[in-house]
Amino acid sequence: MHFRAWLAIGSLFVAAGALPASAAQLHLAGDSTMATKERRQPNPEYGWGEALPRYFGAGLTVVNHALNGRSTKSFLAEGHWPALVAALQPGDWVIVQFGHNDEKPDAARHTEPRGEFAGNLRRMIADVRAKGATPILATSVARRKWSPDGAHLVDTHGDYVAAVREVGQAEQVPVLELNALTTALEEGHGREGSKRLHLWIAPGVYARQPKGWRDDTHYSAYGADRVAALAVQEIIRLGLPLADQLAGDRPAGTQPDAKAER
């Protein structure tokens, strides 16, 4: 589905000259799988959001607001979402990816998928649209949890993924299907090979975690880059105007390119 209604909206911003292309911003709201990590000590962990800017040209700035451990509930309650909304300008874009921590049982973060979680997503969509910006939802990336026989990945997100899809359809908001794609990415690497996407690191390698890592949720530099590429793949598949901001030449259309010889 190409969400033609929003293609038209994106075209209006360009046609009206609401902002010069150089001022466009893509804001990211989400959890630790998306967040930029601190580097004061050597750190092997990366969020896919910090790998995303290299795929875009100079006409777009990626602003990563994602934070470790946040759910839709805590991101709102702690004031991170209002700060993001305050920074929005007409013509901007916002990718929202939550679910990993909405699943957690603690009262500060937990939401029910078709209750508060869906309601928070709707609020975020409305807030972005009220600023003349364009919302995009993303389903939660998969955890590396294999079936006992190693034949396939086991889903850990339950109804939270379905809730994102349902809100996207009801609100006519594009959904980046990162859950399905990262599941395929993990399975494509195999049970052992998929450790490379995450943090399986021997003791004594990093001072920040002397006992090493066996982390099946968070990403290595390689894993973060692969997931960022999947997000770009979805932006292209959905036909979003945001794809026009990708680095490199645009694909040729049906008409000959008069500037092809250079």
Buried (B, 14 or more C-beta within 10 A) or exposed (E): EEBEEBBEBBEEBBEEEBBEBEBBBBBBBBBBBBBBBEEEEEBBBBBBBBBBBEBBEEBBBBBBBBBBBBBBBBBBEEEBBEEBBEBBEBBBBBBBBBBBBBBBEEEEBBBEBBEBBBBBBBEBBEBBBEBBBBBBBBBBBBBBEBEEEEEEBEEBBEBBBBBBBBBBEEBEBBBBBBBBBBBEBBBEBEBEEBBEBBBBBEEEEBEEBEEBBEBBBBBBEEBBBBBBBBBBBBBEBBBBBBBBBBEEEEEEEEEEEEEEEE
